[in-house]
Each structure stands twice: as C-alpha cells, then as structure tokens.
Amino acid sequence: MSNHITSICKTVNFLLWNLSRIRRFVTEDASSNAMRALVLSKLDYANALLSGCRSKDVARLQRLQNRAARIIFQVPRRHSSSPLLNSLHWLPIDKRICFKVLLYIYKTLNDLAPPYLSDCLTIRVPTREGLRSNQDLTRLIIPKTNRLIGDGSFSVFGPRIWNNLPSSIRSSSTVTTFKTLKPIFLKIADVVSFAYICFFVVA
C-alpha cells in the first residue's frame, strides 16, 4: 500500500507544481475547480482501501491536500491549513476515507453494491425482546480480530464506524439523502475517534 501512496504522491505533486505556476493567472474559483478535478479526484480514487493504512502514509496524502488549499488561497506554507479546508468545504483525508467506507456499506445494505461486499457484512440479529437497540435492524456485527492490521479491514473498520452513526442516518431512504447528511455524521466524535484508532503506526 505504501508503494501505491508513493505513486499517488508523485502524480499529485506534479499536478500541484503545474497548477501553482498558473495560479496567478486564474481566479480563485477557477483554481478551486481545477484542484477538485485534478487533485482531489486522485486523492479520492479507491481511498476506501486506505482504511487499514499506516497513519504516516495517510499524513503524506493530507500534506498534499493542505498544499493544494494553500495554492488556491495563495498563502505561505506556514499558514494553518484547517481554516482553508473549512472554507473550501473539503473534508480531511481520514474523514474522506471514512465517508467512502460508510457509503459502500449503505449501498451494500440496500443492494446497490457488488455481491462480494455483502459477504463482508453481517446484520446484527436481535437476541432479546424489549430492548431499544433490538428495534434497530441497521446495526452490523463487528468481527473480532487478533491482529491490529485486521482492525483496518472493511469487514471490521466499516461496521465499527457504521454502528456509531445515528439510526436516522443509517436508515436514509436514498443514496442522495445519505450523501447530504455527510457534514452531520462526520462531526460525530465517535466516528472521528474510530478513524484514528484504525490508522495504526508502524515504525
């Protein structure tokens, strides 16, 4: 996976270098649109596979996104990137990964994804009557793993963050509705904390 990220970094760095050269000749909106089309598309491609990636590899991609935001606003490198990302309505890399995984789970549970993804998920069957949690049929079983690397797999990482979403979001009627709720559930502390738990560090 590190080789894959290295390849992404090389491609994106080349794009950022070229975009930075023409930035002064285009408007802020045009620059933002170019970054979305050329840079974010590369960072988002197959990013659901990065849920079990090392934290330092995810940080490499985050630095590229931060650099893209600074180029758009033409600010120096020492400028904090967080307010820039918020202004652009760009989710950080780890949250983008979380959202992509959650979107795949939603599509899988609603028969909108390839069948092989269904084999990775198991809906939790109520065992006791009368409990409020048993009335929610959208919760998933979280498999147990003996290795830290297993915690980043789709079948473990996905159900873990999915179960921490409010049932109203898990029960969204359409994919469009689910996507519009993205700014809401990505502010939930449990979802964010689970993202950091599953990004493990290898020295």
Backbone torsions as a table, in degrees:
resi	resn	phi	psi	omega
1	MET	NA	-32.8	178.3
2	SER	-62.6	-36.8	177.9
3	ASN	-64.8	-38.5	178.4
4	HIS	-63.7	-43.7	-180.0
5	ILE	-67.6	-37.5	176.6
6	THR	-60.5	-40.5	177.4
7	SER	-63.5	-41.8	177.9
8	ILE	-62.3	-44.3	-178.7
9	CYS	-60.3	-41.9	180.0
10	LYS	-62.7	-45.0	-179.4
11	THR	-64.4	-47.1	-177.1
12	VAL	-68.0	-38.9	177.7
13	ASN	-60.1	-40.2	177.9
14	PHE	-64.0	-42.2	179.0
15	LEU	-65.2	-43.5	-179.6
16	LEU	-64.1	-37.6	178.8
17	TRP	-62.8	-43.5	179.3
18	ASN	-69.0	-40.5	180.0
19	LEU	-67.5	-34.2	179.4
20	SER	-66.8	-29.8	-179.2
21	ARG	-71.1	-29.5	-178.0
22	ILE	-103.6	1.1	-174.2
23	ARG	-56.8	-42.3	-175.6
24	ARG	-68.9	-12.3	-178.3
25	PHE	-97.1	-5.1	-177.5
26	VAL	-125.3	164.0	179.8
27	THR	-77.4	167.8	179.1
28	GLU	-63.2	-41.1	179.4
29	ASP	-64.0	-43.3	179.7
30	ALA	-64.7	-39.1	178.1
31	SER	-65.1	-41.7	178.9
32	SER	-62.9	-43.0	179.0
33	ASN	-64.0	-38.5	178.6
34	ALA	-65.8	-40.5	178.6
35	MET	-63.9	-41.0	179.1
36	ARG	-63.6	-43.4	-175.4
37	ALA	-73.2	-39.7	-172.6
38	LEU	-98.4	-39.5	-172.9
39	VAL	-95.5	-54.7	-178.1
40	LEU	-62.2	-33.1	178.7
41	SER	-62.3	-35.5	178.2
42	LYS	-72.6	-40.0	-179.0
43	LEU	-70.0	-28.4	-177.3
44	ASP	-89.8	-14.0	-174.8
45	TYR	-64.6	120.3	178.3
46	ALA	53.8	31.8	-176.2
47	ASN	-73.8	-11.5	176.1
48	ALA	-64.2	-23.6	179.0
49	LEU	-73.1	-10.6	-177.2
50	LEU	-90.1	6.5	-177.9
51	SER	-63.0	-25.9	178.2
52	GLY	-105.3	19.1	-175.7
53	CYS	-79.8	157.5	177.1
54	ARG	-66.2	145.0	-176.5
55	SER	-61.3	-34.6	-179.3
56	LYS	-69.9	-27.5	176.2
57	ASP	-73.6	-39.3	176.1
58	VAL	-64.1	-36.8	178.6
59	ALA	-62.7	-33.3	177.9
60	ARG	-62.4	-42.3	178.6
61	LEU	-69.5	-35.7	179.3
62	GLN	-64.4	-37.5	178.4
63	ARG	-63.2	-34.9	177.8
64	LEU	-67.8	-41.1	178.3
65	GLN	-65.3	-41.1	177.5
66	ASN	-61.1	-41.2	179.8
67	ARG	-64.4	-38.9	178.6
68	ALA	-62.4	-41.9	179.1
69	ALA	-64.3	-39.9	179.9
70	ARG	-67.1	-34.4	177.8
71	ILE	-66.0	-41.1	-179.6
72	ILE	-60.5	-45.8	-176.5
73	PHE	-91.3	-1.3	176.9
74	GLN	55.0	53.0	178.5
75	VAL	-115.5	157.4	-179.1
76	PRO	-69.2	166.5	-175.7
77	ARG	-62.9	-31.3	-177.2
78	ARG	-74.5	-10.2	-179.7
79	HIS	-68.7	136.2	179.7
80	SER	-62.5	137.5	-176.7
81	SER	-88.7	-21.1	-175.2
82	SER	-58.0	-50.5	178.2
83	PRO	-64.3	-28.5	178.3
84	LEU	-68.6	-43.8	178.6
85	LEU	-63.6	-39.5	178.7
86	ASN	-65.1	-39.3	179.7
87	SER	-65.1	-34.9	179.2
88	LEU	-84.3	-7.5	-175.7
89	HIS	61.7	38.2	177.0
90	TRP	-99.2	129.0	174.3
91	LEU	-78.0	143.1	174.5
92	PRO	-61.0	163.4	-174.2
93	ILE	-58.0	-45.4	-177.3
94	ASP	-63.5	-36.4	178.5
95	LYS	-74.1	-31.3	176.5
96	ARG	-64.9	-38.2	177.2
97	ILE	-65.1	-45.3	178.7
98	CYS	-58.2	-45.7	-177.9
99	PHE	-63.4	-40.9	-179.6
100	LYS	-63.8	-41.5	178.1
101	VAL	-63.7	-44.3	179.6
102	LEU	-63.6	-37.7	178.8
103	LEU	-64.9	-40.6	177.0
104	TYR	-63.4	-38.9	179.2
105	ILE	-65.5	-43.7	178.6
106	TYR	-59.3	-45.6	-179.9
107	LYS	-65.2	-36.6	179.8
108	THR	-65.2	-44.4	-178.4
109	LEU	-70.0	-18.7	179.9
110	ASN	-109.7	22.1	176.2
111	ASP	56.8	39.6	178.7
112	LEU	-115.8	8.1	-177.2
113	ALA	-125.8	165.2	178.6
114	PRO	-56.9	146.1	-177.4
115	PRO	-58.2	-30.6	-176.6
116	TYR	-65.0	-23.4	176.7
117	LEU	-72.2	-29.2	178.6
118	SER	-63.6	-30.5	179.5
119	ASP	-68.6	-17.0	-178.6
120	CYS	-90.8	-8.9	-175.5
121	LEU	-123.2	142.5	177.6
122	THR	-132.7	122.4	179.3
123	ILE	-73.1	136.2	-179.0
124	ARG	-74.3	124.1	-179.6
125	VAL	-90.9	130.1	179.5
126	PRO	-58.4	136.8	179.9
127	THR	-109.7	-22.1	180.0
128	ARG	-131.2	140.2	179.8
129	GLU	-86.5	152.7	175.2
130	GLY	93.2	-16.6	178.9
131	LEU	-80.4	138.2	-179.4
132	ARG	-61.7	-37.3	-178.9
133	SER	-65.7	-25.4	-179.5
134	ASN	-75.3	-14.0	178.2
135	GLN	-80.9	-9.9	-180.0
136	ASP	-96.5	109.4	-177.8
137	LEU	-96.5	15.0	179.9
138	THR	-105.8	0.8	178.8
139	ARG	-81.2	150.6	-175.7
140	LEU	-115.7	155.8	175.3
141	ILE	-79.9	134.3	178.1
142	ILE	-98.9	109.3	-180.0
143	PRO	-63.2	150.6	176.4
144	LYS	-91.1	139.9	178.9
145	THR	-126.9	153.2	179.7
146	ASN	-99.0	-7.8	-178.3
147	ARG	-125.3	145.4	-178.9
148	LEU	-61.4	-33.4	-179.1
149	ILE	-64.6	-28.3	178.6
150	GLY	-68.9	-24.1	179.8
151	ASP	-68.6	-17.5	179.5
152	GLY	-94.2	0.0	-179.5
153	SER	-73.1	158.0	-178.0
154	PHE	-59.2	-39.3	-175.8
155	SER	-71.8	-16.5	179.5
156	VAL	-109.3	-53.1	-179.1
157	PHE	-61.4	-41.9	-178.4
158	GLY	-60.6	-58.5	178.9
159	PRO	-58.2	-32.4	-177.5
160	ARG	-64.3	-45.9	179.9
161	ILE	-81.3	-27.8	178.5
162	TRP	-63.6	-44.5	-177.8
163	ASN	-65.8	-18.3	-179.9
164	ASN	-90.3	0.5	172.9
165	LEU	-81.1	148.6	173.1
166	PRO	-59.5	145.0	-178.2
167	SER	-60.2	-28.6	179.8
168	SER	-64.7	-32.0	177.9
169	ILE	-79.3	-42.0	179.1
170	ARG	-62.7	-25.6	-177.2
171	SER	-98.5	19.0	179.8
172	SER	-54.3	141.2	-173.6
173	SER	-75.2	-31.3	-178.5
174	THR	-136.4	163.5	177.2
175	VAL	-63.3	-39.3	179.9
176	THR	-60.2	-43.0	178.1
177	THR	-64.0	-42.1	179.5
178	PHE	-61.1	-42.2	-178.7
179	LYS	-66.8	-35.4	-178.8
180	THR	-68.9	-19.0	179.5
181	LEU	-88.2	3.4	-178.1
182	LYS	-53.8	-46.7	-179.0
183	PRO	-63.3	-22.5	-177.4
184	ILE	-78.7	-55.8	-172.6
185	PHE	-75.7	-19.3	178.3
186	LEU	-79.3	-3.1	173.2
187	LYS	-95.6	-3.9	-179.7
188	ILE	-71.7	127.7	-173.4
189	ALA	-60.8	-39.1	-177.0
190	ASP	-64.0	-39.2	-179.6
191	VAL	-63.9	-45.4	-179.0
192	VAL	-65.8	-41.9	-178.6
193	SER	-64.5	-38.6	178.3
194	PHE	-64.8	-32.1	178.0
195	ALA	-62.1	-43.0	-178.9
196	TYR	-73.0	-30.1	178.0
197	ILE	-64.6	-39.2	-174.0
198	CYS	-84.7	-12.9	174.0
199	PHE	-88.8	97.3	-174.6
200	PHE	-89.8	158.7	-176.7
201	VAL	-107.4	129.6	174.9
202	VAL	-116.7	121.6	-177.0
203	ALA	-67.4	NA	NA
